[in-house]
Amino acid sequence: LVLKSTLLKLVDEYRKEPDSSKKARILALVAELEPLNPTPKPTSSALISGQWSLLFTGSSDEETKDRQEQEGMIGSTVTEATGASDSMQEESSIRQWARSLTQSKGTFQDIDLGTSKVSNRATFTLVGLPSELSLNGRCERIDDPLAADKRLMVFFEEADVSLGFCSHGPSQNPKPWALGP
């Protein structure tokens, strides 16, 4: 219980002011907590299906650059502005401006293990209008004996954006991108 509360406090601090030492401490705490999970094979358990609140992503700078390239300028700006990324890269002036117009309402991941479907959703307001960005795709167990029971590989295949009462999507991504462990 102490490890978990320490982790949640550190994640909250990191979201307010990201830095590499906090990120390293978060990843170390996650590694300490994983063996304490009472579910022996989480990726095979029905418990993994559901709506999860995403508090932290441990993506590297290289993974962040790849995500930004895949999302394009508009998509990556929405991701950064809604707080759906933990990027420590310096923000451009357009991203700073976009962030000033948005307020994050939460970032979630919906997993349906039975259908292998996954959706990452960032809910936010844009100039006061309720909005959402959804990245939809599929998930599968990792083909690695050490990680197969603990991690899922996620392949995003389409995006759906709703801004206020306008909706655009889903847009097919011609070249799906994957997020792994």
Buried (B, 14 or more C-beta within 10 A) or exposed (E): EEEEEBBEEBBEBBBEEBEEEBBEBBEEBBEEEEEEEEEEEBBEEEEBBEEEEBBBBEBEEEBBBBBBEBBEEEBBBBBBBBBBBBBBEEBEEEBEEBBEEBBBBBBBBBBBBEEBBBBBBBBBBBEEEEBBBBBBBBBEBBEEEEBBBBBBBBBBBBBBBBBEEEEEBBEEBEEBBBBEE
